[in-house]
């Protein structure tokens, strides 16, 4: 009975992570359809992605903290309900504004889910079984990008665009039933901590300003006044947040925690992982459409290489954590990711598609090896009473990496792209180089700190 309960905990917690990645893949495929359906513009419809991310990143730490105080399963269940309401509202939208605002609500629901999923596992699953549990969680995260474009394309082909949101409903119902079953069989640990609302507001504003500046940067370039203004707001809010946290009795982010290598190295790793993974979804379509001139369904198949590698190797890595240790597995993952992207810095327009497929799969294998070990390392480095905050930090940093690297990649490609293939290839190689260098820096940091850190 205990084994069955543990399995249900893992899959229930993984449902929320799967939903958030599935929804991202589906909305990307649906953007052109939504532009036509609402007789709108691509810049307007892009806000369905941007505001979702802004809402998620701005509130994820808050919900991690609330989960630590009131119970992670309670916050997670509430997140499923919010995601359910938002998904129905998205499907019923009759205007672009209604759809965008509903997506923002969906982002808040996603924040509630992502901030508590890993903490539910770390707080309820026995230590010796957590490696395999985090491996399954990583597999479900990888499954979202694999199924998202495929499901989205199928639904758009045979039915209304509204079903790309309503497809979430059966998964949410499964998650809610799982939560109800688990609640009756486990006793959650709650902590008598206060919610630092001033610090939370500062942190939300800081995250919002940073992502806003990144979003505008990708459209207008660095020297736009709106970018400079948003970035200055980010600096002001960040200084205000740090000043408040230094004197807060119960800070949201214990600044002493950030001085521990066992915590900061995995956090740096998940930032670079999130960012470099996003390039694996952004750059290949440019190359495959503009240079190779493939059809959309062919591009979609090739773009499955990285998430397929991630999904397969997440499960393998989770089972090896107890034998190999998290530090060693993270280094193995970084070796694979850095190697594949280093080769991609030499990418040529004459390359065989097989090279690209293999290199993207190797990167995905590295990401899958890295992710479960990274989650385990971060959760084990944090004390019991801040497991929700630790999980929320990991997801927030990963999402920030995705946003920042995506903006940098767009800047490289648009800045170097000219009227010929040579310019486009220069921009593509520049984006790969940026990711490869940052992966190499983190890899060296891990090698330097490996002997002094007990993972």
matplotlib code that plots the C-alpha trace (Angstrom):
import matplotlib.pyplot as plt

x = [0.0, 2.8, 4.5, 1.3, 0.8, 4.4, 3.8, 0.6, 2.4, 5.1, 2.6, 0.3, 3.1, 4.4, 1.0, 1.3, 4.8, 3.7, 0.7, 2.8, 5.3, 2.5, 0.7, 3.8, 4.4, 0.7, 0.4, 3.6, 2.1, -1.2, 0.0, -0.7, -4.2, -5.0, -3.9, -6.4, -9.1, -9.1, -8.1, -5.2, -1.4, 1.4, 2.8, -0.5, -0.9, 2.7, 1.5, -0.4, 3.2, 4.8, 2.2, 1.9, 5.7, 5.6, 2.8, 4.5, 8.0, 6.6, 4.6, 6.3, 8.4, 5.3, 3.5, 6.5, 6.6, 2.8, 3.2, 5.8, 3.5, 0.0, 1.0, 2.4, -0.4, -3.0, -1.3, -0.8, -4.5, -5.5, -3.1, -4.9, -8.2, -6.8, -5.3, -8.7, -10.6, -8.1, -8.0, -11.8, -11.6, -8.9, -11.1, -14.1, -12.2, -14.0, -11.3, -7.5, -7.6, -9.7, -7.4, -4.3, -5.7, -6.8, -3.3, -2.0, -4.3, -3.0, 0.5, -0.5, -1.9, 1.3, 3.4, 1.3, 2.0, 5.7, 6.6, 5.3, 5.7, 9.3, 8.7, 5.8, 8.1, 11.0, 8.7, 6.8, 8.9, 11.6, 15.2, 16.4, 13.5, 13.8, 16.3, 14.0, 11.1, 12.9, 13.9, 10.2, 9.4, 12.1, 10.6, 7.2, 8.7, 10.4, 7.2, 5.4, 7.5, 7.4, 3.6, 2.7, 3.4, 2.0, -1.2, -1.6, -1.2, -3.7, -6.3, -5.9, -6.2, -9.4, -11.2, -11.4, -8.4, -10.4, -9.6, -5.8, -6.8, -9.7, -7.3, -5.9, -9.1, -8.7, -5.1, -6.3, -9.1, -6.6, -4.4, -7.3, -8.3, -4.7, -4.5, -7.7, -6.4, -3.0, -4.5, -6.3, -3.2, -0.4, 0.0, 1.7, 4.3, 3.4, 5.7, 5.0, 6.7, 5.4, 4.7, 7.0, 4.5, 6.7, 9.6, 7.2, 5.9, 9.5, 10.5, 7.4, 8.1, 11.8, 11.0, 8.3, 10.6, 13.5, 11.3, 9.6, 13.0, 13.9, 10.7, 11.1, 14.8, 14.0, 11.7, 13.4, 17.1, 19.1, 19.2, 15.4, 14.2, 11.5, 14.2, 16.5, 13.5, 12.4, 16.0, 16.4, 13.1, 14.6, 17.7, 15.7, 13.3, 16.2, 18.1, 14.9, 14.3, 17.9, 17.7, 14.5, 15.7, 18.8, 16.7, 13.7, 13.1, 12.1, 13.5, 12.0, 15.5, 17.9, 21.0, 23.2, 22.0, 23.4, 26.9, 26.8, 28.4, 26.2, 23.2, 24.6, 26.3, 23.1, 21.2, 23.7, 23.4, 19.7, 19.8, 22.2, 20.2, 17.0, 18.5, 20.5, 17.5, 15.4, 17.9, 17.4, 13.7, 14.4, 17.4, 16.7, 13.4, 15.2, 17.8, 15.4, 12.9, 15.1, 18.1, 16.9, 13.3, 11.5, 7.8, 6.4, 5.7, 9.2, 10.6, 8.4, 9.8, 13.4, 12.8, 11.6, 15.3, 16.3, 13.1, 13.2, 16.8, 15.8, 12.8, 14.7, 17.8, 15.8, 14.5, 17.9, 19.6, 17.0, 17.7, 21.5, 21.4, 21.9, 24.8, 26.6, 25.7, 24.1, 27.4, 28.8, 25.6, 25.4, 29.0, 28.2, 25.2, 27.3, 29.9, 27.2, 25.5, 28.7, 30.1, 27.1, 26.7, 30.5, 30.2, 27.1, 29.1, 30.7, 27.3, 27.3, 24.4, 25.7, 25.4, 23.4, 20.2, 21.5, 24.2, 21.7, 19.4, 22.2, 23.7, 20.3, 19.6, 23.0, 22.2, 18.8, 20.5, 22.8, 19.9, 18.0, 21.1, 21.5, 17.9, 16.9, 20.3, 20.0, 16.6, 17.7, 20.8, 18.8, 16.1, 18.7, 20.7, 17.6, 16.3, 12.9, 10.9, 11.8, 11.4, 8.7, 10.8, 13.8, 11.7, 10.2, 13.7, 14.8, 11.8, 12.1, 15.8, 15.1, 12.4, 14.6, 17.3, 14.8, 13.6, 17.1, 18.7, 15.7, 16.2, 19.9, 19.3, 16.7, 19.2, 22.0, 19.8, 18.1, 21.4, 23.4, 20.7, 21.0, 19.5, 21.7, 22.2, 25.7, 24.4, 21.8, 24.3, 26.6, 23.8, 22.9, 26.6, 26.8, 23.8, 25.2, 28.5, 26.9, 25.2, 28.3, 30.5, 28.1, 27.8, 31.6, 31.9, 29.4, 31.1, 34.5, 32.8, 31.4, 34.8, 36.4, 33.8, 33.2, 35.7, 34.8, 31.0, 29.2, 26.2]
y = [0.0, 2.4, 1.8, 2.5, 5.7, 6.8, 6.2, 8.2, 11.1, 11.2, 11.1, 13.6, 16.0, 15.4, 16.2, 19.9, 20.1, 18.2, 20.6, 23.7, 22.4, 20.9, 24.2, 26.1, 23.8, 23.9, 27.7, 28.1, 26.0, 27.8, 31.4, 31.8, 30.2, 32.6, 35.6, 34.6, 33.6, 37.0, 39.0, 40.3, 40.6, 38.3, 41.0, 41.0, 37.2, 36.9, 38.4, 35.1, 33.7, 36.7, 37.4, 33.8, 33.7, 37.1, 35.9, 32.5, 33.9, 36.9, 34.8, 31.4, 32.3, 33.6, 30.4, 28.4, 30.2, 29.9, 26.1, 25.9, 27.5, 26.1, 22.8, 22.2, 19.8, 22.4, 25.0, 22.4, 21.5, 25.1, 25.5, 22.7, 24.5, 27.8, 26.2, 24.5, 27.7, 29.5, 26.8, 27.0, 30.8, 30.6, 28.3, 30.6, 33.8, 36.1, 38.7, 38.9, 40.8, 38.1, 35.4, 37.2, 37.8, 34.2, 33.1, 35.4, 33.5, 30.3, 31.5, 32.0, 28.5, 27.2, 29.0, 27.3, 23.9, 24.4, 25.9, 22.9, 19.8, 19.0, 19.9, 17.4, 14.6, 15.6, 16.0, 12.7, 10.2, 8.4, 9.6, 6.4, 6.5, 10.2, 9.8, 7.6, 9.9, 13.0, 11.0, 10.3, 14.0, 15.0, 12.5, 14.1, 17.6, 16.3, 14.7, 18.1, 19.5, 16.2, 15.9, 19.7, 20.5, 17.1, 17.4, 21.1, 20.4, 17.5, 19.5, 22.5, 20.2, 18.4, 20.9, 24.4, 26.2, 26.2, 22.6, 23.4, 24.7, 22.3, 19.4, 20.3, 19.3, 15.5, 15.9, 18.3, 16.0, 13.2, 15.5, 16.6, 13.0, 12.1, 15.0, 13.9, 10.3, 11.5, 13.9, 11.1, 9.0, 11.4, 14.0, 17.1, 19.0, 22.7, 25.4, 28.3, 30.8, 34.3, 35.4, 38.3, 40.2, 43.3, 41.1, 39.2, 42.3, 43.6, 40.2, 40.1, 43.6, 42.7, 39.6, 41.4, 44.3, 42.0, 39.9, 43.0, 44.5, 41.2, 41.0, 44.6, 44.0, 41.1, 43.4, 46.8, 46.3, 47.3, 51.1, 51.6, 53.9, 51.5, 48.8, 51.1, 52.3, 48.7, 47.7, 50.7, 49.7, 46.2, 47.6, 49.8, 46.9, 44.5, 46.9, 47.4, 43.7, 43.0, 45.9, 44.6, 40.9, 41.9, 43.1, 40.8, 38.4, 35.6, 36.4, 34.8, 34.0, 33.5, 35.3, 33.0, 30.1, 31.8, 31.7, 27.9, 26.3, 23.2, 25.4, 28.1, 25.8, 23.7, 27.0, 28.3, 25.0, 25.1, 28.7, 27.6, 24.4, 26.3, 28.9, 26.5, 24.1, 27.0, 27.5, 23.9, 24.8, 28.3, 27.9, 24.7, 25.9, 29.0, 26.8, 24.1, 26.6, 29.3, 27.2, 23.6, 24.7, 21.8, 21.6, 22.4, 18.8, 17.8, 20.6, 19.5, 15.9, 17.0, 19.4, 16.4, 15.2, 17.1, 16.6, 12.9, 12.6, 14.5, 12.2, 9.0, 9.9, 11.6, 8.2, 6.6, 9.4, 9.2, 5.6, 6.2, 9.1, 6.8, 4.9, 7.8, 10.9, 14.0, 15.9, 13.3, 13.0, 16.8, 16.8, 14.0, 16.0, 19.1, 17.2, 16.0, 19.4, 21.3, 18.9, 18.9, 22.7, 23.2, 21.1, 23.2, 26.4, 25.1, 24.5, 24.9, 25.2, 22.1, 19.9, 16.7, 16.7, 13.6, 15.7, 18.1, 15.3, 13.4, 16.6, 17.7, 14.2, 14.2, 17.6, 16.3, 13.2, 15.6, 17.7, 14.5, 13.3, 16.7, 17.6, 15.0, 15.2, 19.0, 18.9, 16.4, 18.5, 21.7, 20.2, 18.4, 21.6, 23.4, 22.8, 21.0, 24.2, 25.9, 23.0, 24.9, 28.0, 25.9, 24.2, 27.6, 29.1, 26.3, 26.8, 30.6, 30.6, 28.0, 30.2, 33.3, 31.4, 30.5, 34.1, 35.6, 33.1, 33.4, 37.1, 36.8, 34.2, 36.5, 39.4, 37.3, 36.0, 39.3, 41.2, 39.0, 38.0, 39.7, 38.9, 35.8, 32.5, 33.5, 36.2, 33.9, 31.2, 33.7, 34.6, 31.0, 30.1, 33.2, 32.0, 28.5, 29.9, 32.0, 28.9, 26.7, 29.3, 29.6, 25.8, 25.5, 28.1, 26.3, 23.0, 24.4, 25.8, 22.3, 20.7, 23.2, 22.8, 19.1, 17.8, 20.4, 19.8, 16.7, 16.2]
z = [0.0, 0.8, -2.5, -4.4, -2.3, -3.1, -6.8, -6.8, -5.0, -7.7, -10.6, -8.9, -8.3, -11.8, -13.3, -12.6, -14.0, -17.1, -17.6, -17.5, -20.1, -22.2, -22.3, -23.4, -26.3, -27.4, -27.3, -29.4, -32.2, -32.0, -32.2, -36.0, -35.6, -32.7, -34.8, -37.5, -35.0, -33.3, -36.4, -34.3, -34.7, -33.7, -31.3, -29.5, -29.4, -28.1, -24.8, -24.2, -23.6, -22.1, -19.4, -18.5, -17.8, -16.0, -13.7, -13.1, -12.2, -10.2, -7.8, -7.6, -4.5, -2.7, -3.2, -2.2, 1.1, 1.6, 0.9, 3.6, 6.1, 5.2, 3.5, 0.1, -0.9, -0.1, -2.3, -5.0, -5.0, -5.1, -8.1, -10.0, -9.3, -10.5, -13.6, -14.3, -14.1, -16.2, -18.9, -19.2, -19.4, -22.1, -24.2, -23.8, -24.6, -27.1, -27.4, -27.3, -23.9, -22.3, -23.6, -22.4, -18.9, -18.7, -19.6, -16.8, -14.3, -15.8, -15.0, -11.4, -11.2, -12.8, -10.1, -7.4, -9.0, -9.8, -6.4, -4.5, -6.8, -5.8, -2.2, -2.0, -3.1, -0.9, 2.2, 1.7, -0.2, 1.8, 1.1, -0.4, -3.0, -3.8, -6.6, -8.7, -7.8, -9.1, -12.2, -12.9, -12.3, -14.8, -17.3, -17.0, -17.4, -20.6, -21.8, -22.0, -24.8, -26.7, -26.6, -26.7, -30.3, -31.5, -29.5, -30.4, -34.1, -34.0, -32.1, -34.5, -37.5, -36.4, -34.1, -32.7, -31.2, -27.9, -27.3, -26.9, -23.5, -22.7, -23.2, -19.8, -18.0, -17.8, -16.5, -13.9, -12.8, -12.4, -10.3, -8.1, -7.5, -6.6, -4.2, -2.5, -2.1, -0.8, 1.7, 3.4, 3.8, 4.7, 7.4, 6.0, 8.0, 8.5, 9.8, 12.1, 9.8, 9.0, 5.5, 4.7, 2.5, 2.0, 0.9, -1.4, -3.0, -3.6, -5.1, -7.3, -8.6, -9.1, -11.2, -13.2, -14.0, -15.1, -17.3, -18.7, -19.7, -21.3, -23.3, -24.6, -25.3, -27.6, -29.6, -29.6, -28.6, -25.6, -26.1, -26.2, -23.5, -22.4, -21.9, -20.0, -17.8, -17.1, -16.2, -13.9, -12.2, -11.8, -10.1, -7.7, -6.7, -6.3, -4.0, -2.0, -1.8, -0.6, 1.9, 3.3, 3.5, 5.4, 8.3, 8.0, 10.9, 8.6, 5.1, 2.0, 0.7, 3.5, 2.1, 4.1, 2.0, -1.1, 0.4, 0.4, -2.6, -2.2, -2.9, -5.3, -7.7, -8.5, -8.8, -11.3, -13.1, -13.4, -14.7, -17.5, -18.1, -18.5, -20.9, -23.0, -23.3, -24.6, -27.4, -28.4, -29.2, -30.7, -33.0, -35.0, -36.5, -37.9, -39.5, -40.7, -42.1, -43.6, -44.7, -45.2, -46.2, -44.4, -43.8, -40.3, -39.4, -40.4, -38.2, -35.3, -35.5, -35.5, -32.6, -30.5, -30.4, -27.3, -25.2, -26.1, -24.8, -21.6, -21.0, -21.5, -19.4, -16.6, -15.7, -15.9, -13.9, -11.1, -10.6, -10.3, -7.7, -4.7, -6.4, -8.1, -6.0, -7.3, -7.8, -10.2, -12.2, -12.6, -13.9, -16.4, -17.6, -18.0, -20.0, -22.5, -22.8, -23.2, -25.7, -27.9, -27.9, -28.5, -31.7, -32.7, -32.6, -35.8, -37.5, -41.3, -43.7, -45.6, -42.5, -42.7, -40.6, -38.9, -37.2, -35.8, -34.6, -32.8, -31.2, -29.9, -28.5, -26.8, -25.3, -24.1, -22.6, -20.7, -19.5, -18.4, -16.5, -14.9, -13.9, -11.4, -9.6, -9.6, -8.0, -5.4, -4.6, -4.2, -2.0, 0.2, 0.6, 2.0, 5.5, 6.0, 6.8, 3.5, 1.0, -0.8, -1.2, -2.4, -5.1, -6.1, -6.4, -8.7, -11.0, -10.9, -11.8, -14.6, -16.0, -15.8, -17.7, -20.4, -20.8, -20.8, -23.2, -25.6, -25.7, -26.3, -29.1, -30.8, -30.6, -32.2, -35.0, -35.8, -35.4, -37.7, -40.1, -43.5, -46.8, -47.3, -45.6, -44.4, -42.1, -40.6, -40.0, -38.2, -35.9, -35.2, -34.5, -32.2, -30.2, -29.8, -28.8, -26.0, -24.6, -24.9, -23.1, -20.2, -19.9, -19.9, -17.1, -14.9, -15.7, -14.5, -11.4, -10.6, -11.1, -8.8, -6.1, -6.4, -3.9, -1.3, -1.5, -0.2, -2.5]

ax = plt.figure().add_subplot(projection="3d")
ax.plot(x, y, z, "-o")
ax.set_aspect("equal")
plt.show()
